Amino acid sequence: MLDGLLRRLMAPARDRLPEPGAQLALAALLVRIARTDGSYAADEEAQIDRVLARTFALVPAAAAALRVEAEALERDAPDTVRFTRALKEAVPHDDRLALMEGLWEVVLADGHRDDDEEQMMRLVASLLGITDVDSALARQRAERA
């Protein structure tokens, strides 16, 4: 046991993950939102693909490939800030409002919202510089979609 602990402590530090571009950051954020409730189902994957295709004018196969790449990045990323920072730097505020709508579409894809998803959406809205009111309006638009 002590030997294993010493090996982990002496191992070279893991390289920092590269900062994602806006497309990959949004895709990873969509995946993180979908995984927040502990379930990551096919309906959520399909919704992520639709949001990515619509947002970036991608064909379905390209959207799915971006999602798969984002799944790996999201799994290894220690926090959500890296994704929201990349989006906040690359996307004007008004366009970030549309991104919130896409995030809400993913939250709603499985037919329910739980407390963890609500909390994550409040955090993401804050990190993206979006007010609670604007996030609620984005949620309402997503509910009607």
N, CA, C and O of each residue as an XYZ file, in Angstrom:
580
protein
N       0.824     -1.189      0.000
C       0.000      0.000      0.000
C       0.873      1.259      0.000
O       0.655      2.174     -0.794
N       1.836      1.294      0.877
C       2.735      2.438      0.955
C       3.533      2.586     -0.336
O       3.786      3.699     -0.798
N       3.927      1.447     -0.913
C       4.667      1.467     -2.166
C       3.844      2.126     -3.278
O       4.371      2.936     -4.041
N       2.551      1.780     -3.372
C       1.669      2.370     -4.381
C       1.514      3.867     -4.185
O       1.512      4.629     -5.152
N       1.383      4.285     -2.939
C       1.254      5.711     -2.634
C       2.524      6.457     -3.034
O       2.457      7.537     -3.621
N       3.669      5.882     -2.718
C       4.937      6.528     -3.079
C       5.096      6.644     -4.590
O       5.574      7.662     -5.091
N       4.693      5.592     -5.324
C       4.796      5.645     -6.783
C       3.927      6.770     -7.350
O       4.347      7.497     -8.250
N       2.715      6.902     -6.814
C       1.819      7.972     -7.306
C       2.381      9.351     -6.987
O       2.286     10.267     -7.803
N       2.966      9.499     -5.804
C       3.524     10.794     -5.419
C       4.765     11.144     -6.240
O       5.011     12.315     -6.529
N       5.533     10.141     -6.611
C       6.775     10.378     -7.347
C       6.565     10.423     -8.861
O       7.472     10.810     -9.597
N       5.392     10.035     -9.326
C       5.126     10.023    -10.768
C       5.146     11.452    -11.292
O       4.808     12.386    -10.564
N       5.544     11.629    -12.562
C       5.545     12.978    -13.128
C       4.122     13.541    -13.139
O       3.144     12.819    -13.332
N       4.045     14.829    -12.931
C       2.738     15.489    -12.919
C       2.075     15.336    -14.285
O       2.724     15.425    -15.327
N       0.794     15.110    -14.249
C       0.036     14.970    -15.495
C       0.035     16.305    -16.231
O      -0.163     17.360    -15.629
N       0.253     16.245    -17.513
C       0.250     17.467    -18.298
C      -1.100     18.156    -18.163
O      -2.143     17.513    -18.048
N      -1.048     19.473    -18.181
C      -2.290     20.243    -18.173
C      -3.059     19.966    -19.440
O      -2.483     19.795    -20.514
N      -4.354     19.924    -19.300
C      -5.197     19.782    -20.483
C      -5.122     21.062    -21.290
O      -5.079     22.149    -20.715
N      -5.106     20.960    -22.592
C      -5.089     22.177    -23.406
C      -6.410     22.922    -23.262
O      -7.457     22.314    -23.039
N      -6.352     24.227    -23.389
C      -7.573     25.033    -23.358
C      -8.376     24.728    -24.614
O      -7.833     24.774    -25.718
N      -9.649     24.420    -24.465
C     -10.458     24.081    -25.646
C     -10.856     25.324    -26.424
O     -10.963     26.414    -25.862
N     -11.075     25.151    -27.731
C     -11.649     26.212    -28.535
C     -13.131     26.318    -28.219
O     -13.672     25.508    -27.465
N     -13.786     27.318    -28.797
C     -15.195     27.563    -28.475
C     -16.093     26.382    -28.823
O     -16.977     26.031    -28.042
N     -15.882     25.766    -29.976
C     -16.733     24.627    -30.352
C     -16.578     23.480    -29.363
O     -17.566     22.940    -28.863
N     -15.345     23.117    -29.090
C     -15.099     22.006    -28.178
C     -15.524     22.363    -26.758
O     -16.023     21.506    -26.029
N     -15.334     23.613    -26.360
C     -15.752     24.047    -25.025
C     -17.261     23.921    -24.865
O     -17.739     23.431    -23.841
N     -18.016     24.360    -25.873
C     -19.473     24.235    -25.782
C     -19.872     22.766    -25.754
O     -20.718     22.369    -24.952
N     -19.280     21.969    -26.607
C     -19.614     20.543    -26.644
C     -19.325     19.885    -25.291
O     -20.145     19.116    -24.789
N     -18.172     20.182    -24.705
C     -17.819     19.600    -23.404
C     -18.755     20.102    -22.307
O     -19.115     19.347    -21.404
N     -19.145     21.356    -22.382
C     -20.078     21.900    -21.396
C     -21.446     21.236    -21.526
O     -22.091     20.942    -20.519
N     -21.886     21.001    -22.745
C     -23.151     20.289    -22.965
C     -23.084     18.877    -22.384
O     -24.043     18.411    -21.769
N     -21.960     18.203    -22.577
C     -21.784     16.864    -22.023
C     -21.782     16.926    -20.498
O     -22.420     16.103    -19.841
N     -21.072     17.896    -19.936
C     -21.012     18.022    -18.467
C     -22.401     18.260    -17.893
O     -22.761     17.681    -16.868
N     -23.179     19.110    -18.551
C     -24.547     19.371    -18.098
C     -25.368     18.085    -18.150
O     -26.109     17.776    -17.217
N     -25.233     17.342    -19.238
C     -26.004     16.099    -19.390
C     -25.617     15.076    -18.325
O     -26.471     14.316    -17.868
N     -24.377     15.043    -17.933
C     -23.903     14.066    -16.955
C     -24.149     14.488    -15.508
O     -23.950     13.690    -14.592
N     -24.574     15.715    -15.295
C     -24.714     16.259    -13.947
C     -25.646     15.446    -13.071
O     -25.396     15.302    -11.874
N     -26.709     14.914    -13.638
C     -27.679     14.161    -12.830
C     -27.290     12.694    -12.649
O     -28.066     11.911    -12.101
N     -26.104     12.323    -13.102
C     -25.638     10.952    -12.929
C     -26.116      9.997    -14.007
O     -25.838      8.799    -13.957
N     -26.831     10.530    -14.973
C     -27.342      9.709    -16.067
C     -26.973     10.404    -17.373
O     -27.103     11.621    -17.499
N     -26.517      9.624    -18.331
C     -26.145     10.184    -19.633
C     -26.744      9.259    -20.677
O     -26.142      8.259    -21.067
N     -27.941      9.614    -21.121
C     -28.731      8.729    -21.972
C     -28.662      9.135    -23.438
O     -28.184     10.215    -23.786
N     -29.152      8.240    -24.281
C     -29.136      8.459    -25.729
C     -29.920      9.697    -26.132
O     -29.539     10.381    -27.082
N     -31.018     10.004    -25.424
C     -31.784     11.201    -25.777
C     -30.983     12.469    -25.503
O     -31.131     13.463    -26.214
N     -30.143     12.441    -24.483
C     -29.285     13.593    -24.199
C     -28.173     13.706    -25.241
O     -27.852     14.808    -25.686
N     -27.586     12.579    -25.631
C     -26.571     12.602    -26.682
C     -27.152     13.156    -27.978
O     -26.522     13.972    -28.650
N     -28.348     12.711    -28.322
C     -28.995     13.185    -29.551
C     -29.271     14.679    -29.475
O     -29.116     15.390    -30.469
N     -29.679     15.161    -28.305
C     -29.950     16.598    -28.155
C     -28.654     17.395    -28.256
O     -28.631     18.466    -28.863
N     -27.591     16.891    -27.675
C     -26.291     17.564    -27.793
C     -25.907     17.663    -29.265
O     -25.475     18.720    -29.724
N     -26.060     16.576    -30.001
C     -25.733     16.586    -31.429
C     -26.566     17.636    -32.172
O     -26.045     18.349    -33.029
N     -27.852     17.728    -31.844
C     -28.718     18.724    -32.511
C     -28.279     20.151    -32.184
O     -28.237     21.009    -33.067
N     -27.956     20.402    -30.924
C     -27.511     21.742    -30.529
C     -26.213     22.098    -31.243
O     -26.072     23.208    -31.755
N     -25.267     21.167    -31.280
C     -23.988     21.428    -31.953
C     -24.185     21.640    -33.449
O     -23.589     22.549    -34.027
N     -25.006     20.822    -34.077
C     -25.256     20.956    -35.517
C     -25.886     22.310    -35.820
O     -25.477     22.990    -36.761
N     -26.869     22.701    -35.032
C     -27.553     23.980    -35.247
C     -26.619     25.162    -34.971
O     -26.571     26.113    -35.751
N     -25.890     25.102    -33.876
C     -25.040     26.226    -33.459
C     -23.880     26.456    -34.417
O     -23.542     27.600    -34.719
N     -23.273     25.384    -34.894
C     -22.067     25.507    -35.711
C     -22.276     25.098    -37.166
O     -21.307     24.949    -37.911
N     -23.526     24.914    -37.577
C     -23.861     24.522    -38.951
C     -23.085     23.274    -39.372
O     -22.435     23.255    -40.417
N     -23.164     22.239    -38.544
C     -22.464     20.986    -38.793
C     -23.429     19.937    -39.331
O     -24.614     19.942    -38.997
N     -22.924     19.057    -40.149
C     -23.719     17.898    -40.559
C     -23.797     16.969    -39.347
O     -22.937     17.039    -38.468
N     -24.800     16.110    -39.284
C     -24.968     15.249    -38.106
C     -23.719     14.441    -37.727
O     -23.396     14.325    -36.545
N     -23.030     13.895    -38.701
C     -21.834     13.097    -38.388
C     -20.744     13.949    -37.740
O     -20.068     13.493    -36.818
N     -20.573     15.172    -38.213
C     -19.558     16.062    -37.630
C     -19.952     16.476    -36.206
O     -19.098     16.579    -35.326
N     -21.239     16.709    -35.991
C     -21.718     17.056    -34.645
C     -21.476     15.892    -33.690
O     -21.032     16.097    -32.561
N     -21.764     14.682    -34.132
C     -21.551     13.498    -33.292
C     -20.063     13.300    -32.991
O     -19.700     12.940    -31.872
N     -19.214     13.532    -33.976
C     -17.763     13.398    -33.770
C     -17.266     14.435    -32.767
O     -16.424     14.128    -31.924
N     -17.776     15.646    -32.852
C     -17.408     16.692    -31.898
C     -17.854     16.299    -30.491
O     -17.119     16.502    -29.525
N     -19.060     15.735    -30.376
C     -19.556     15.297    -29.069
C     -18.661     14.213    -28.489
O     -18.337     14.251    -27.302
N     -18.258     13.250    -29.307
C     -17.401     12.157    -28.828
C     -16.069     12.717    -28.321
O     -15.576     12.300    -27.273
N     -15.498     13.648    -29.056
C     -14.249     14.286    -28.616
C     -14.475     15.035    -27.299
O     -13.630     15.000    -26.405
N     -15.610     15.705    -27.191
C     -15.935     16.468    -25.986
C     -16.158     15.560    -24.779
O     -15.844     15.937    -23.650
N     -16.699     14.366    -25.017
C     -16.915     13.426    -23.911
C     -15.590     13.085    -23.235
O     -15.515     13.016    -22.008
N     -14.559     12.873    -24.025
C     -13.240     12.558    -23.473
C     -12.654     13.766    -22.745
O     -12.103     13.624    -21.654
N     -12.769     14.944    -23.336
C     -12.252     16.154    -22.701
C     -12.980     16.412    -21.384
O     -12.348     16.702    -20.369
N     -14.295     16.309    -21.402
C     -15.083     16.568    -20.197
C     -14.723     15.603    -19.088
O     -14.639     15.996    -17.925
N     -14.510     14.357    -19.431
C     -14.183     13.329    -18.443
C     -12.870     13.661    -17.723
O     -12.732     13.381    -16.532
N     -11.916     14.249    -18.432
C     -10.602     14.544    -17.859
C     -10.480     15.945    -17.268
O      -9.524     16.229    -16.547
N     -11.427     16.814    -17.561
C     -11.327     18.206    -17.103
C     -11.692     18.305    -15.624
O     -12.717     17.771    -15.201
N     -10.864     18.979    -14.844
C     -11.124     19.057    -13.412
C     -12.254     20.006    -13.019
O     -12.830     19.868    -11.940
N     -12.570     20.951    -13.873
C     -13.603     21.916    -13.496
C     -14.363     22.415    -14.717
O     -14.018     22.099    -15.856
N     -15.386     23.187    -14.462
C     -16.247     23.726    -15.510
C     -15.729     25.060    -16.030
O     -16.055     25.460    -17.147
N     -14.936     25.739    -15.240
C     -14.465     27.083    -15.577
C     -13.708     27.116    -16.899
O     -13.845     28.071    -17.664
N     -12.922     26.101    -17.172
C     -12.143     26.082    -18.427
C     -13.052     26.186    -19.644
O     -12.691     26.816    -20.638
N     -14.229     25.571    -19.572
C     -15.156     25.604    -20.698
C     -15.855     26.958    -20.788
O     -15.958     27.542    -21.867
N     -16.326     27.446    -19.664
C     -17.039     28.733    -19.691
C     -16.092     29.881    -20.022
O     -16.494     30.842    -20.677
N     -14.854     29.794    -19.582
C     -13.874     30.848    -19.895
C     -13.646     30.920    -21.403
O     -13.632     32.006    -21.983
N     -13.470     29.765    -22.029
C     -13.249     29.734    -23.481
C     -14.456     30.319    -24.213
O     -14.292     31.050    -25.190
N     -15.650     30.008    -23.756
C     -16.856     30.542    -24.400
C     -17.009     32.033    -24.157
O     -17.349     32.786    -25.069
N     -16.761     32.451    -22.937
C     -16.917     33.872    -22.603
C     -15.939     34.730    -23.409
O     -16.272     35.845    -23.812
N     -14.738     34.210    -23.640
C     -13.741     34.954    -24.411
C     -14.063     34.980    -25.902
O     -13.734     35.950    -26.586
N     -14.694     33.942    -26.408
C     -14.889     33.810    -27.855
C     -16.272     34.213    -28.349
O     -16.447     34.488    -29.536
N     -17.250     34.252    -27.460
C     -18.638     34.436    -27.885
C     -19.202     35.720    -27.275
O     -19.150     35.896    -26.058
N     -19.743     36.622    -28.108
C     -20.361     37.845    -27.578
C     -21.532     37.513    -26.646
O     -22.156     36.458    -26.765
N     -21.814     38.421    -25.731
C     -22.841     38.200    -24.707
C     -24.176     37.766    -25.307
O     -24.764     36.791    -24.841
N     -24.661     38.460    -26.318
C     -25.965     38.115    -26.898
C     -25.980     36.688    -27.448
O     -26.995     35.998    -27.361
N     -24.876     36.256    -28.003
C     -24.801     34.888    -28.522
C     -24.712     33.864    -27.385
O     -25.149     32.723    -27.538
N     -24.144     34.279    -26.243
C     -24.105     33.381    -25.087
C     -25.510     33.097    -24.569
O     -25.759     32.036    -23.998
N     -26.426     34.037    -24.766
C     -27.821     33.799    -24.378
C     -28.395     32.634    -25.176
O     -29.124     31.806    -24.630
N     -28.072     32.567    -26.457
C     -28.525     31.443    -27.290
C     -27.866     30.142    -26.834
O     -28.493     29.083    -26.883
N     -26.616     30.209    -26.393
C     -25.957     29.014    -25.876
C     -26.674     28.490    -24.639
O     -26.798     27.280    -24.450
N     -27.150     29.415    -23.790
C     -27.893     28.998    -22.593
C     -29.146     28.230    -22.976
O     -29.513     27.257    -22.318
N     -29.792     28.665    -24.027
C     -30.989     27.959    -24.484
C     -30.626     26.521    -24.884
O     -31.347     25.582    -24.549
N     -29.523     26.357    -25.590
C     -29.072     25.021    -25.959
C     -28.723     24.172    -24.746
O     -29.026     22.980    -24.711
N     -28.093     24.780    -23.760
C     -27.787     24.055    -22.523
C     -29.068     23.593    -21.837
O     -29.149     22.464    -21.354
N     -30.072     24.478    -21.797
C     -31.356     24.096    -21.197
C     -32.030     22.977    -21.999
O     -32.677     22.105    -21.418
N     -31.887     22.995    -23.311
C     -32.470     21.922    -24.127
C     -31.897     20.565    -23.728
O     -32.615     19.565    -23.707
N     -30.621     20.532    -23.417
C     -29.989     19.283    -22.998
C     -30.490     18.874    -21.611
O     -30.780     17.701    -21.377
N     -30.593     19.835    -20.696
C     -31.118     19.531    -19.359
C     -32.517     18.933    -19.464
O     -32.852     17.989    -18.748
N     -33.328     19.484    -20.357
C     -34.724     19.063    -20.479
C     -34.910     17.823    -21.360
O     -36.015     17.285    -21.434
N     -33.861     17.370    -22.018
C     -33.971     16.264    -22.985
C     -34.495     14.980    -22.367
O     -35.184     14.210    -23.035
N     -34.178     14.735    -21.097
C     -34.630     13.491    -20.469
C     -35.983     13.629    -19.784
O     -36.449     12.691    -19.137
N     -36.617     14.792    -19.919
C     -37.975     14.969    -19.409
C     -38.082     15.476    -17.986
O     -39.192     15.682    -17.494
N     -36.964     15.685    -17.308
C     -37.048     16.230    -15.955
C     -35.774     16.997    -15.599
O     -34.720     16.828    -16.212
N     -35.919     17.846    -14.583
C     -34.783     18.608    -14.059
C     -34.616     18.204    -12.600
O     -35.600     18.047    -11.877
N     -33.372     18.037    -12.170
C     -33.158     17.766    -10.758
C     -32.341     18.903    -10.138
O     -31.875     19.803    -10.837
N     -32.180     18.844     -8.832
C     -31.500     19.919     -8.109
C     -30.059     20.108     -8.570
O     -29.581     21.239     -8.657
N     -29.362     19.011     -8.867
C     -27.970     19.124     -9.316
C     -27.890     19.857    -10.654
O     -27.000     20.680    -10.865
N     -28.818     19.555    -11.551
C     -28.836     20.243    -12.849
C     -29.158     21.725    -12.670
O     -28.546     22.579    -13.311
N     -30.108     22.026    -11.807
C     -30.457     23.429    -11.540
C     -29.243     24.188    -10.994
O     -28.949     25.303    -11.423
N     -28.551     23.571    -10.052
C     -27.375     24.194     -9.461
C     -26.282     24.401    -10.512
O     -25.663     25.464    -10.562
N     -26.047     23.398    -11.344
C     -25.029     23.523    -12.390
C     -25.403     24.627    -13.378
O     -24.535     25.391    -13.799
N     -26.663     24.723    -13.750
C     -27.084     25.759    -14.685
C     -26.924     27.153    -14.080
O     -26.567     28.092    -14.790
N     -27.182     27.301    -12.784
C     -26.950     28.604    -12.140
C     -25.466     28.955    -12.167
O     -25.098     30.101    -12.426
N     -24.613     27.962    -11.897
C     -23.173     28.192    -11.937
C     -22.727     28.580    -13.342
O     -21.994     29.554    -13.513
N     -23.160     27.831    -14.339
C     -22.760     28.104    -15.722
C     -23.236     29.484    -16.159
O     -22.482     30.229    -16.786
N     -24.474     29.829    -15.836
C     -24.991     31.156    -16.195
C     -24.114     32.241    -15.581
O     -23.740     33.199    -16.257
N     -23.793     32.091    -14.323
C     -22.955     33.078    -13.649
C     -21.579     33.173    -14.310
O     -21.084     34.273    -14.557
N     -20.967     32.034    -14.595
C     -19.638     32.031    -15.216
C     -19.656     32.616    -16.627
O     -18.656     33.165    -17.088
N     -20.793     32.497    -17.310
C     -20.925     33.065    -18.659
C     -21.370     34.526    -18.634
O     -21.496     35.153    -19.686
N     -21.609     35.070    -17.442
C     -22.038     36.462    -17.332
C     -23.496     36.658    -17.698
O     -23.876     37.715    -18.202
N     -24.317     35.647    -17.448
C     -25.734     35.693    -17.787
C     -26.538     35.749    -16.494
O     -26.277     34.990    -15.561
N     -27.504     36.640    -16.444
C     -28.312     36.802    -15.242
C     -29.276     35.629    -15.063
O     -29.560     34.890    -16.006
N     -29.766     35.477    -13.847
C     -30.764     34.438    -13.569
C     -32.021     34.654    -14.404
O     -32.640     33.696    -14.867
N     -32.392     35.916    -14.592
C     -33.590     36.225    -15.389
C     -33.386     35.781    -16.834
O     -34.260     35.137    -17.414
N     -32.236     36.121    -17.419
C     -31.965     35.718    -18.799
C     -31.869     34.199    -18.934
O     -32.286     33.642    -19.949
N     -31.324     33.528    -17.920
C     -31.262     32.074    -17.943
C     -32.673     31.484    -17.882
O     -32.976     30.516    -18.579
N     -33.521     32.064    -17.055
C     -34.909     31.584    -16.958
C     -35.652     31.784    -18.276
O     -36.440     30.932    -18.686
N     -35.401     32.903    -18.931
C     -36.029     33.136    -20.237
C     -35.522     32.129    -21.270
O     -36.293     31.647    -22.100
N     -34.235     31.816    -21.219
C     -33.672     30.802    -22.124
C     -34.307     29.443    -21.840
O     -34.613     28.694    -22.768
N     -34.505     29.125    -20.564
C     -35.160     27.858    -20.208
C     -36.584     27.810    -20.756
O     -37.018     26.785    -21.281
N     -37.306     28.920    -20.632
C     -38.676     28.954    -21.139
C     -38.712     28.751    -22.658
O     -39.590     28.055    -23.168
N     -37.769     29.353    -23.376
C     -37.712     29.153    -24.825
C     -37.388     27.701    -25.135
O     -37.949     27.129    -26.070
N     -36.490     27.095    -24.364
C     -36.137     25.690    -24.581
C     -37.321     24.784    -24.295
O     -37.507     23.778    -24.979
N     -38.109     25.117    -23.312
C     -39.295     24.312    -22.984
C     -40.322     24.352    -24.110
O     -41.030     23.373    -24.346
N     -40.400     25.474    -24.797
C     -41.359     25.620    -25.896
C     -40.859     24.971    -27.182
O     -41.651     24.668    -28.074
N     -39.551     24.757    -27.280
C     -38.973     24.221    -28.517
C     -39.330     22.775    -28.737
O     -38.919     22.182    -29.734
